Amino acid sequence: MTRRILAGILGCFLTSILAIAEAPAGTAAPAGAMRAYYDEPPQCVVVLPGPIQAGIVAGGRIAAALARQLSGRVARVIHPSELGRLVRAMAVDLNHPADVRHFAAATNCPALLRWQVLGSGHDNALVWSQKHLSLGAEIIRARDGALLWQATAVASRSSGDPPLSLFSLPIAILQAAAFQENDDTVASMLDDLARRMLGSLPDLR
């Protein structure tokens, strides 16, 4: 009786897993630089902070990943940690256009990268697990808000395979649970996402 029940449960999970379309590891939507970017390419970009928490990861880690990848595209990047110190020292609020213009002039950094989380979460089907994150980002000119570049991207990581037998079912469950707790997976996904997103930004250093 117990074996028949376990077999039934296993069959249901296998059916559910096979019905889930395997998502690509990372994709990027069409994006790129606007004419204004080429007319006046910024040599410095400020990476603005986003939400404190973005579902599966802290917002500060997303901003840091974007800043790291951006450093390979423009001559100077004001990272989020440096930005916080400068904002406090200058007593400015970057939600106000006048303060943004003042900050840009004082730091000689004429552009800002702002980003938002479009989707974030994790799925767990007992023996299969997935994490996913999608972002949208744009670079704007500080003095007038002109759009210079924009992009969206999504990345995911998954783990788990249908168990070959009832005896391997507990192992598959443990592997899926361990994947959800693995922070290295999130770090890898963030770097992949930032690299794909900023791959459309011209390198004009």
KEMARSE-883331 format. One line per field, with one value per atom (N, C-alpha, C): x, y, z; atom name; residue number from 0; residue in three letters. Coordinates in Angstrom, 1 decimal, decimal comma, padded with zeros to 4 digits. Example, Ala and Ser with C-alpha at 12.3 -4.5 7.8 and 13.67 -1.06 7.14 Angstrom:
X: [013,2 012,3 013,2 012,8 013,7 012,9]
Y: [-005,7 -004,5 -003,3 -002,2 -001,1 000,0]
Z: [007,8 007,8 007,8 007,1 007,1 007,9]
kevex: [N CA C N CA C]
ketor: [0 0 0 1 1 1]
dolum: [ALA ALA ALA SER SER SER]
***
This chain:
X: [000,8 000,0 000,9 001,9 002,8 003,5 003,9 004,7 003,7 002,5 001,5 001,3 001,2 000,9 002,1 003,4 004,6 004,7 004,3 004,4 003,4 002,2 001,3 001,7 002,3 002,9 004,0 004,9 006,0 005,5 004,5 003,9 003,4 002,7 002,1 003,2 004,3 005,3 006,1 006,3 006,9 006,1 004,8 003,9 004,0 004,0 004,1 005,4 006,5 007,8 008,0 007,5 007,6 006,8 005,7 004,8 005,4 006,4 007,0 008,0 007,9 008,8 010,1 011,2 012,5 012,9 013,1 013,4 014,8 015,2 016,6 017,4 018,7 019,5 019,5 019,4 019,3 019,0 018,1 017,8 017,7 017,9 017,8 016,9 016,0 015,1 015,9 015,4 016,0 016,2 017,4 017,7 018,9 019,3 020,4 020,5 021,5 021,7 020,9 020,5 019,8 020,8 020,3 021,1 021,8 021,1 021,7 022,9 023,0 024,2 025,4 025,3 026,4 026,8 025,8 026,0 026,9 026,6 027,3 027,5 028,4 028,6 029,1 028,5 028,9 030,2 031,1 032,3 032,2 031,0 030,8 029,3 029,0 027,6 027,4 026,3 025,9 025,0 025,2 024,3 023,4 022,1 021,2 020,7 020,4 019,8 018,4 018,0 016,7 016,0 015,1 014,3 015,3 015,0 015,8 015,8 014,7 014,6 013,9 014,5 013,9 013,5 012,7 012,3 013,3 014,1 015,0 016,4 016,6 017,9 017,8 018,7 018,7 019,0 018,3 018,5 019,9 020,6 021,9 022,8 022,6 023,4 023,2 022,0 021,6 022,4 022,3 023,0 024,5 025,0 026,5 026,9 026,0 026,3 026,3 025,3 025,2 026,4 026,8 028,0 029,3 029,4 030,6 030,7 029,6 029,6 029,7 029,1 029,1 030,6 031,4 032,7 033,6 033,1 033,8 033,4 032,4 031,9 032,1 032,2 032,4 033,7 034,2 035,5 035,4 034,2 034,1 032,7 032,5 031,2 031,2 030,1 029,9 029,1 029,7 029,0 028,0 027,0 026,0 026,6 027,6 028,2 028,8 029,5 030,1 029,0 027,9 026,8 026,2 026,0 025,3 026,2 027,5 028,4 028,3 028,3 028,3 026,9 025,8 024,5 024,4 024,9 024,8 025,7 026,9 027,8 027,2 026,6 026,1 024,6 024,0 022,6 021,7 021,7 020,8 019,9 018,8 017,8 017,7 018,1 018,2 016,8 015,8 014,4 013,9 014,7 014,3 015,3 014,7 015,5 016,6 016,2 017,2 018,4 018,1 019,2 020,1 019,4 020,1 021,1 020,6 021,5 022,7 022,4 023,5 024,5 024,0 024,9 025,7 025,1 025,9 027,0 026,7 027,7 028,8 028,4 029,5 030,4 029,9 030,7 031,3 030,9 031,3 030,9 029,7 029,1 027,7 027,7 026,5 025,3 025,5 024,4 024,1 022,9 022,5 021,9 022,2 021,6 020,6 019,3 018,3 017,7 017,2 016,8 015,6 014,8 013,7 013,6 013,0 012,7 011,4 011,4 010,2 009,6 010,4 009,9 010,9 010,5 011,5 010,7 011,4 010,7 011,4 010,9 011,4 010,2 010,4 009,4 010,0 009,2 009,7 008,6 008,9 008,0 008,5 009,0 009,5 010,8 010,9 012,1 012,7 012,2 012,7 012,5 013,5 013,5 014,1 013,6 014,0 014,0 015,0 015,0 015,0 014,3 014,3 014,3 014,9 014,9 014,9 014,1 014,1 014,2 014,9 015,2 015,0 014,7 014,7 015,6 016,4 017,3 017,4 017,8 018,0 019,0 019,7 020,6 020,0 020,0 019,4 020,4 020,3 021,2 020,7 021,5 021,1 020,5 021,1 020,7 019,2 018,8 017,4 016,6 017,1 016,4 016,3 017,1 017,0 017,4 016,7 017,0 018,2 019,2 020,4 020,5 020,0 020,1 019,1 018,6 017,7 017,8 017,4 017,5 016,6 016,2 015,6 016,2 016,2 016,8 016,3 016,3 015,9 016,9 017,1 018,0 017,3 017,6 017,1 018,1 017,9 018,7 017,8 018,0 017,1 018,0 017,4 018,1 017,0 017,4 016,5 016,2 016,2 015,8 014,8 014,0 013,0 013,8 013,4 014,1 013,9 014,9 014,8 014,0 013,9 013,2 012,7 011,8 011,3 012,5 013,5 014,7 015,4 015,4 016,2 015,3 014,0 013,2 013,6 014,0 014,4 015,7 016,6 017,8 017,4 016,5 016,1 015,4 014,6 014,0 015,0 016,0 017,1 017,9 018,2 018,9 018,2 016,9 016,0 016,0 015,9 015,9 017,2 018,3 019,7 019,9 019,3 019,4 018,8 017,7 017,0 017,8 018,6 019,4 020,8 021,2 022,5 022,6 023,4 023,6 024,5 025,4 026,2 025,4 024,2 023,4 022,9 022,5 022,0 023,1 024,3 025,4 025,7 025,7 026,0 024,9 023,7 022,6 022,6 023,0 023,1 024,2 025,3 026,4 026,0 025,4 024,9 023,9 023,0 021,9 022,5 023,4 024,0 024,9 025,6 026,4 025,6 024,5 023,7 023,0 022,5 021,8 022,7 023,9 024,9 025,7 025,5 026,1 025,7 024,5 024,1 024,5 025,3 025,8 027,1 027,3 028,5 029,7 030,8 032,0 032,7 032,6 033,1 034,2 034,9 035,9 037,1]
Y: [-001,2 000,0 001,3 001,2 002,4 002,6 001,5 001,7 002,3 001,8 002,4 003,9 004,2 005,7 006,5 006,0 006,7 006,8 005,7 005,7 006,7 006,8 007,8 009,2 009,5 010,8 011,1 010,2 010,4 010,6 009,9 010,1 011,5 012,0 013,4 014,4 014,2 015,2 015,2 014,0 013,9 014,5 014,3 015,0 016,5 017,0 018,5 019,0 018,3 018,8 018,8 017,7 017,6 018,6 019,1 020,1 021,5 021,7 023,0 023,2 024,2 024,5 025,0 024,4 024,8 026,2 027,1 028,5 028,6 029,5 029,7 030,3 030,1 030,6 032,1 032,8 034,2 034,7 035,7 036,3 037,8 038,5 040,0 040,5 041,4 042,0 043,0 043,3 044,3 045,6 046,1 047,4 048,0 049,2 049,8 051,3 051,9 053,4 054,2 055,3 056,3 057,2 058,0 058,9 059,9 060,3 061,3 060,7 059,4 058,8 059,0 058,8 059,0 060,4 061,3 062,7 063,3 062,8 063,3 062,1 061,2 060,0 060,4 060,0 060,3 059,5 060,2 059,6 059,2 059,5 059,1 058,8 057,8 057,4 057,1 057,6 057,3 056,2 055,1 054,0 054,3 054,6 054,9 053,6 053,8 052,7 052,3 051,1 050,6 050,2 049,3 048,9 048,2 048,3 047,7 046,1 045,6 044,1 043,9 042,9 042,6 041,2 040,7 039,3 038,4 037,8 036,8 037,3 038,7 039,2 040,7 041,1 042,5 043,4 044,6 045,5 046,0 046,2 046,7 045,8 044,5 043,5 043,7 044,0 044,2 045,5 046,6 047,8 047,6 046,8 046,6 045,8 044,8 044,0 044,9 045,8 046,7 047,6 048,1 049,0 048,3 047,0 046,3 046,1 045,8 045,6 046,9 048,0 049,3 049,8 049,4 049,9 049,5 048,4 048,0 048,7 049,6 050,3 051,8 052,4 053,9 054,2 055,3 055,6 055,7 056,2 056,4 056,0 055,3 054,9 055,3 056,0 056,3 055,1 054,3 053,1 053,5 052,6 052,9 053,3 052,6 052,9 054,3 054,7 056,0 057,1 056,7 057,7 058,0 057,1 057,4 058,4 058,2 059,1 060,5 060,6 061,9 062,6 061,9 062,5 063,0 062,3 062,8 064,1 064,0 065,2 066,4 066,2 067,4 067,8 066,9 067,2 067,4 066,4 066,5 065,3 065,5 064,5 064,2 063,1 062,8 062,4 062,6 062,5 063,8 064,9 066,2 066,6 067,0 067,4 068,4 069,4 070,5 070,0 069,1 068,4 067,5 066,9 066,0 066,8 067,9 068,8 069,3 069,7 070,2 069,1 067,9 066,8 066,5 066,4 066,1 067,1 068,4 069,4 069,3 069,1 069,1 067,9 066,8 065,6 065,3 066,2 066,1 064,7 064,3 063,0 063,3 063,4 063,9 062,9 061,6 060,7 059,8 059,2 058,4 057,1 056,0 054,7 054,4 054,3 053,9 052,5 051,7 050,4 050,0 049,0 048,5 047,0 046,4 045,0 044,7 044,0 043,7 042,4 041,5 040,2 039,5 038,8 038,1 037,0 035,9 034,8 033,5 032,6 031,2 030,2 029,1 028,1 026,8 026,0 024,7 023,7 022,6 021,5 020,3 020,4 019,3 018,8 018,3 017,7 018,6 019,7 020,7 022,1 022,9 024,3 025,3 026,5 027,5 028,9 029,7 031,1 032,0 033,1 034,0 035,4 036,3 037,7 038,4 039,5 040,3 041,8 042,5 043,9 044,8 046,0 047,0 048,1 048,7 049,8 050,8 052,0 053,1 054,1 054,7 055,8 057,1 058,0 059,3 060,4 061,5 062,7 063,5 063,9 064,6 066,0 066,7 068,1 068,3 067,3 067,5 066,2 065,1 063,9 063,1 063,5 062,8 061,3 060,5 059,0 058,8 058,1 057,8 056,3 055,5 054,0 053,3 052,2 051,4 049,9 049,1 047,6 046,9 045,7 044,8 043,4 042,7 041,4 040,5 039,2 038,2 037,1 036,6 035,4 034,5 033,2 032,2 031,1 030,4 029,2 028,2 026,9 025,8 024,6 023,8 022,5 021,5 020,2 019,1 018,3 017,0 016,1 015,1 014,6 013,5 012,4 011,9 010,8 009,5 008,7 007,5 006,4 006,5 005,5 006,1 005,3 005,8 005,9 005,2 005,3 006,6 007,1 008,4 009,6 009,4 010,5 011,4 010,8 011,7 012,5 011,9 012,6 013,8 013,6 014,7 015,8 015,5 016,5 017,3 016,7 017,3 018,3 017,8 018,6 019,9 019,7 020,9 021,9 021,4 022,3 023,0 022,2 022,8 023,9 023,8 024,8 026,1 026,0 027,2 028,0 027,3 028,0 028,4 028,1 028,3 029,8 030,6 032,0 032,2 031,2 031,3 031,3 030,7 030,7 032,1 032,8 034,2 035,1 034,9 035,7 035,5 034,3 033,9 034,5 034,4 034,9 036,4 037,1 038,6 039,0 038,4 038,8 038,5 037,4 037,0 038,1 038,4 039,4 040,7 041,2 042,5 042,5 041,5 041,4 041,4 040,6 040,6 041,9 042,5 043,8 044,9 045,0 046,1 045,8 044,5 044,2 045,0 045,7 046,5 048,0 048,2 049,6 049,8 050,7 050,9 051,2 050,7 051,0 052,1 053,3 054,5 055,2 054,3 054,9 055,4]
Z: [000,0 000,0 000,0 000,9 001,0 -000,3 -001,0 -002,3 -003,3 -003,3 -004,3 -004,1 -002,8 -002,5 -003,0 -002,7 -003,1 -004,6 -005,2 -006,7 -007,3 -006,7 -007,2 -007,0 -005,8 -005,6 -006,5 -006,7 -007,7 -009,1 -009,5 -010,8 -011,0 -010,0 -010,0 -010,2 -009,4 -009,4 -010,8 -011,3 -012,6 -013,7 -013,6 -014,6 -014,5 -013,3 -013,1 -013,6 -013,3 -013,7 -015,2 -015,8 -017,3 -018,0 -017,3 -017,9 -017,9 -017,0 -016,9 -018,0 -018,8 -019,9 -019,3 -019,7 -019,2 -019,6 -018,7 -019,0 -019,3 -020,3 -020,6 -019,4 -019,3 -018,2 -018,2 -019,3 -019,3 -020,7 -020,7 -022,0 -021,8 -022,9 -022,9 -024,0 -023,6 -024,6 -025,5 -026,7 -027,5 -026,8 -026,9 -026,1 -026,8 -026,3 -026,8 -026,5 -027,0 -026,8 -027,8 -027,3 -028,1 -028,8 -029,8 -030,5 -029,6 -028,5 -027,6 -026,9 -026,7 -026,1 -026,9 -028,3 -029,2 -029,4 -029,3 -029,5 -028,4 -027,2 -026,0 -025,0 -025,3 -024,5 -023,1 -022,0 -020,7 -020,3 -019,7 -019,2 -017,7 -017,1 -015,7 -015,6 -014,8 -014,6 -013,1 -012,5 -011,2 -011,2 -010,4 -010,2 -009,0 -009,3 -008,3 -007,5 -006,2 -005,5 -005,9 -005,7 -006,0 -004,7 -004,8 -003,6 -002,6 -001,4 -000,3 -000,5 -000,8 -001,0 -002,3 -003,1 -004,4 -004,5 -003,5 -003,5 -003,1 -004,0 -003,7 -003,3 -003,4 -003,2 -002,7 -001,9 -001,5 -002,6 -002,6 -003,7 -003,9 -002,7 -002,8 -003,6 -003,6 -004,3 -005,8 -006,2 -007,6 -008,1 -007,3 -007,7 -007,8 -006,9 -006,9 -008,2 -008,5 -009,7 -011,0 -011,1 -012,2 -012,3 -011,1 -011,1 -011,5 -011,1 -011,5 -013,0 -013,6 -015,1 -015,8 -015,3 -015,9 -015,9 -014,9 -014,8 -016,0 -016,7 -017,9 -019,2 -019,0 -020,2 -020,2 -019,0 -019,0 -018,1 -018,3 -017,6 -016,1 -015,6 -014,2 -013,8 -012,7 -012,1 -010,7 -010,3 -008,9 -008,3 -007,5 -007,0 -005,9 -005,6 -004,6 -003,3 -002,8 -001,5 -001,5 -002,6 -002,7 -002,8 -003,5 -003,7 -002,4 -001,5 -000,2 000,6 000,5 001,3 000,7 -000,7 -001,3 -001,1 -001,2 -001,0 000,4 001,4 002,8 003,0 002,4 002,5 001,9 000,7 000,0 000,4 001,2 001,6 000,4 -000,5 -001,7 -001,7 -002,4 -002,6 -004,1 -004,5 -005,9 -006,5 -005,7 -006,3 -006,8 -006,6 -007,1 -008,2 -009,4 -010,5 -010,2 -009,5 -009,2 -008,4 -007,4 -006,7 -007,6 -008,5 -009,4 -010,3 -010,8 -011,6 -010,8 -009,5 -008,7 -008,4 -008,1 -007,8 -009,0 -010,2 -011,4 -011,7 -011,5 -011,7 -010,7 -009,4 -008,4 -008,5 -008,9 -009,0 -010,4 -011,4 -012,8 -013,3 -013,0 -013,4 -014,0 -015,4 -016,0 -016,3 -015,9 -016,2 -015,0 -015,0 -013,9 -014,5 -013,9 -014,2 -013,1 -013,5 -012,6 -013,0 -012,1 -012,4 -011,6 -012,0 -011,3 -011,5 -010,5 -010,6 -011,3 -012,4 -013,1 -012,7 -012,1 -011,6 -010,8 -009,8 -008,9 -008,1 -008,0 -007,2 -007,3 -006,7 -006,8 -006,8 -007,5 -007,6 -007,1 -006,4 -005,9 -006,1 -006,8 -007,1 -006,4 -005,2 -004,3 -004,8 -006,1 -006,6 -007,7 -007,8 -008,9 -008,3 -008,5 -007,9 -008,9 -008,9 -009,8 -009,1 -009,4 -009,0 -010,3 -010,3 -011,5 -011,0 -011,9 -011,6 -012,9 -013,1 -014,3 -013,9 -014,7 -014,4 -015,6 -015,3 -016,4 -015,9 -016,8 -016,5 -017,6 -017,2 -018,2 -017,7 -018,6 -018,3 -018,8 -017,9 -018,3 -018,1 -018,8 -018,7 -017,5 -016,6 -015,4 -015,6 -016,6 -016,7 -017,3 -018,1 -018,7 -018,7 -018,1 -018,0 -019,4 -020,3 -021,6 -021,5 -022,2 -022,2 -023,1 -022,5 -023,3 -023,7 -022,8 -023,0 -022,2 -022,7 -021,9 -022,2 -021,3 -021,5 -020,5 -020,8 -019,9 -020,0 -019,0 -019,0 -018,0 -018,2 -017,2 -017,1 -015,9 -015,7 -014,7 -014,9 -014,0 -013,8 -012,7 -012,4 -011,9 -012,2 -011,8 -011,4 -010,6 -010,2 -010,0 -010,3 -010,0 -011,3 -011,1 -012,2 -011,7 -012,5 -012,0 -011,4 -010,2 -009,6 -010,4 -010,5 -011,3 -010,6 -009,3 -008,5 -007,2 -006,5 -005,2 -004,2 -004,4 -003,5 -003,6 -004,9 -005,1 -004,8 -004,5 -004,3 -003,1 -002,0 -000,9 -001,2 -002,0 -002,4 -003,3 -004,2 -005,1 -004,3 -003,3 -002,5 -001,7 -001,2 -000,5 -001,4 -002,6 -003,6 -003,9 -004,2 -004,5 -003,3 -002,1 -000,9 -000,8 -001,0 -000,8 -001,9 -003,1 -004,1 -003,7 -003,0 -002,6 -001,5 -000,8 000,2 -000,2 -001,5 -002,0 -002,5 -001,7 -002,1 -003,3 -003,6 -004,8 -006,0 -006,0 -007,2 -007,5 -006,4 -006,6 -007,1 -006,6 -007,0 -008,5 -008,9 -010,3 -011,2 -010,7 -011,5 -011,7 -010,6 -010,7 -011,6 -011,6 -012,5 -013,9 -014,2 -015,5 -016,0 -015,2 -015,5 -015,9 -015,0 -015,2 -016,5 -016,7 -017,9 -019,2 -019,2 -020,4 -020,6 -019,6 -019,7 -020,2 -019,7 -020,1 -021,3 -021,8 -023,1 -024,2 -024,1 -025,2 -025,1 -024,0 -023,8 -024,6 -025,5 -026,2 -025,3 -025,6 -024,8 -025,5 -025,0 -025,6 -024,7 -023,9 -023,1 -023,9]
kevex: [N CA C N CA C N CA C N CA C N CA C N CA C N CA C N CA C N CA C N CA C N CA C N CA C N CA C N CA C N CA C N CA C N CA C N CA C N CA C N CA C N CA C N CA C N CA C N CA C N CA C N CA C N CA C N CA C N CA C N CA C N CA C N CA C N CA C N CA C N CA C N CA C N CA C N CA C N CA C N CA C N CA C N CA C N CA C N CA C N CA C N CA C N CA C N CA C N CA C N CA C N CA C N CA C N CA C N CA C N CA C N CA C N CA C N CA C N CA C N CA C N CA C N CA C N CA C N CA C N CA C N CA C N CA C N CA C N CA C N CA C N CA C N CA C N CA C N CA C N CA C N CA C N CA C N CA C N CA C N CA C N CA C N CA C N CA C N CA C N CA C N CA C N CA C N CA C N CA C N CA C N CA C N CA C N CA C N CA C N CA C N CA C N CA C N CA C N CA C N CA C N CA C N CA C N CA C N CA C N CA C N CA C N CA C N CA C N CA C N CA C N CA C N CA C N CA C N CA C N CA C N CA C N CA C N CA C N CA C N CA C N CA C N CA C N CA C N CA C N CA C N CA C N CA C N CA C N CA C N CA C N CA C N CA C N CA C N CA C N CA C N CA C N CA C N CA C N CA C N CA C N CA C N CA C N CA C N CA C N CA C N CA C N CA C N CA C N CA C N CA C N CA C N CA C N CA C N CA C N CA C N CA C N CA C N CA C N CA C N CA C N CA C N CA C N CA C N CA C N CA C N CA C N CA C N CA C N CA C N CA C N CA C N CA C N CA C N CA C N CA C N CA C N CA C N CA C N CA C N CA C N CA C N CA C N CA C N CA C N CA C N CA C N CA C N CA C N CA C N CA C N CA C N CA C N CA C N CA C N CA C N CA C N CA C N CA C N CA C N CA C N CA C N CA C N CA C N CA C N CA C]
ketor: [0 0 0 1 1 1 2 2 2 3 3 3 4 4 4 5 5 5 6 6 6 7 7 7 8 8 8 9 9 9 10 10 10 11 11 11 12 12 12 13 13 13 14 14 14 15 15 15 16 16 16 17 17 17 18 18 18 19 19 19 20 20 20 21 21 21 22 22 22 23 23 23 24 24 24 25 25 25 26 26 26 27 27 27 28 28 28 29 29 29 30 30 30 31 31 31 32 32 32 33 33 33 34 34 34 35 35 35 36 36 36 37 37 37 38 38 38 39 39 39 40 40 40 41 41 41 42 42 42 43 43 43 44 44 44 45 45 45 46 46 46 47 47 47 48 48 48 49 49 49 50 50 50 51 51 51 52 52 52 53 53 53 54 54 54 55 55 55 56 56 56 57 57 57 58 58 58 59 59 59 60 60 60 61 61 61 62 62 62 63 63 63 64 64 64 65 65 65 66 66 66 67 67 67 68 68 68 69 69 69 70 70 70 71 71 71 72 72 72 73 73 73 74 74 74 75 75 75 76 76 76 77 77 77 78 78 78 79 79 79 80 80 80 81 81 81 82 82 82 83 83 83 84 84 84 85 85 85 86 86 86 87 87 87 88 88 88 89 89 89 90 90 90 91 91 91 92 92 92 93 93 93 94 94 94 95 95 95 96 96 96 97 97 97 98 98 98 99 99 99 100 100 100 101 101 101 102 102 102 103 103 103 104 104 104 105 105 105 106 106 106 107 107 107 108 108 108 109 109 109 110 110 110 111 111 111 112 112 112 113 113 113 114 114 114 115 115 115 116 116 116 117 117 117 118 118 118 119 119 119 120 120 120 121 121 121 122 122 122 123 123 123 124 124 124 125 125 125 126 126 126 127 127 127 128 128 128 129 129 129 130 130 130 131 131 131 132 132 132 133 133 133 134 134 134 135 135 135 136 136 136 137 137 137 138 138 138 139 139 139 140 140 140 141 141 141 142 142 142 143 143 143 144 144 144 145 145 145 146 146 146 147 147 147 148 148 148 149 149 149 150 150 150 151 151 151 152 152 152 153 153 153 154 154 154 155 155 155 156 156 156 157 157 157 158 158 158 159 159 159 160 160 160 161 161 161 162 162 162 163 163 163 164 164 164 165 165 165 166 166 166 167 167 167 168 168 168 169 169 169 170 170 170 171 171 171 172 172 172 173 173 173 174 174 174 175 175 175 176 176 176 177 177 177 178 178 178 179 179 179 180 180 180 181 181 181 182 182 182 183 183 183 184 184 184 185 185 185 186 186 186 187 187 187 188 188 188 189 189 189 190 190 190 191 191 191 192 192 192 193 193 193 194 194 194 195 195 195 196 196 196 197 197 197 198 198 198 199 199 199 200 200 200 201 201 201 202 202 202 203 203 203 204 204 204]
dolum: [MET MET MET THR THR THR ARG ARG ARG ARG ARG ARG ILE ILE ILE LEU LEU LEU ALA ALA ALA GLY GLY GLY ILE ILE ILE LEU LEU LEU GLY GLY GLY CYS CYS CYS PHE PHE PHE LEU LEU LEU THR THR THR SER SER SER ILE ILE ILE LEU LEU LEU ALA ALA ALA ILE ILE ILE ALA ALA ALA GLU GLU GLU ALA ALA ALA PRO PRO PRO ALA ALA ALA GLY GLY GLY THR THR THR ALA ALA ALA ALA ALA ALA PRO PRO PRO ALA ALA ALA GLY GLY GLY ALA ALA ALA MET MET MET ARG ARG ARG ALA ALA ALA TYR TYR TYR TYR TYR TYR ASP ASP ASP GLU GLU GLU PRO PRO PRO PRO PRO PRO GLN GLN GLN CYS CYS CYS VAL VAL VAL VAL VAL VAL VAL VAL VAL LEU LEU LEU PRO PRO PRO GLY GLY GLY PRO PRO PRO ILE ILE ILE GLN GLN GLN ALA ALA ALA GLY GLY GLY ILE ILE ILE VAL VAL VAL ALA ALA ALA GLY GLY GLY GLY GLY GLY ARG ARG ARG ILE ILE ILE ALA ALA ALA ALA ALA ALA ALA ALA ALA LEU LEU LEU ALA ALA ALA ARG ARG ARG GLN GLN GLN LEU LEU LEU SER SER SER GLY GLY GLY ARG ARG ARG VAL VAL VAL ALA ALA ALA ARG ARG ARG VAL VAL VAL ILE ILE ILE HIS HIS HIS PRO PRO PRO SER SER SER GLU GLU GLU LEU LEU LEU GLY GLY GLY ARG ARG ARG LEU LEU LEU VAL VAL VAL ARG ARG ARG ALA ALA ALA MET MET MET ALA ALA ALA VAL VAL VAL ASP ASP ASP LEU LEU LEU ASN ASN ASN HIS HIS HIS PRO PRO PRO ALA ALA ALA ASP ASP ASP VAL VAL VAL ARG ARG ARG HIS HIS HIS PHE PHE PHE ALA ALA ALA ALA ALA ALA ALA ALA ALA THR THR THR ASN ASN ASN CYS CYS CYS PRO PRO PRO ALA ALA ALA LEU LEU LEU LEU LEU LEU ARG ARG ARG TRP TRP TRP GLN GLN GLN VAL VAL VAL LEU LEU LEU GLY GLY GLY SER SER SER GLY GLY GLY HIS HIS HIS ASP ASP ASP ASN ASN ASN ALA ALA ALA LEU LEU LEU VAL VAL VAL TRP TRP TRP SER SER SER GLN GLN GLN LYS LYS LYS HIS HIS HIS LEU LEU LEU SER SER SER LEU LEU LEU GLY GLY GLY ALA ALA ALA GLU GLU GLU ILE ILE ILE ILE ILE ILE ARG ARG ARG ALA ALA ALA ARG ARG ARG ASP ASP ASP GLY GLY GLY ALA ALA ALA LEU LEU LEU LEU LEU LEU TRP TRP TRP GLN GLN GLN ALA ALA ALA THR THR THR ALA ALA ALA VAL VAL VAL ALA ALA ALA SER SER SER ARG ARG ARG SER SER SER SER SER SER GLY GLY GLY ASP ASP ASP PRO PRO PRO PRO PRO PRO LEU LEU LEU SER SER SER LEU LEU LEU PHE PHE PHE SER SER SER LEU LEU LEU PRO PRO PRO ILE ILE ILE ALA ALA ALA ILE ILE ILE LEU LEU LEU GLN GLN GLN ALA ALA ALA ALA ALA ALA ALA ALA ALA PHE PHE PHE GLN GLN GLN GLU GLU GLU ASN ASN ASN ASP ASP ASP ASP ASP ASP THR THR THR VAL VAL VAL ALA ALA ALA SER SER SER MET MET MET LEU LEU LEU ASP ASP ASP ASP ASP ASP LEU LEU LEU ALA ALA ALA ARG ARG ARG ARG ARG ARG MET MET MET LEU LEU LEU GLY GLY GLY SER SER SER LEU LEU LEU PRO PRO PRO ASP ASP ASP LEU LEU LEU ARG ARG ARG]
***
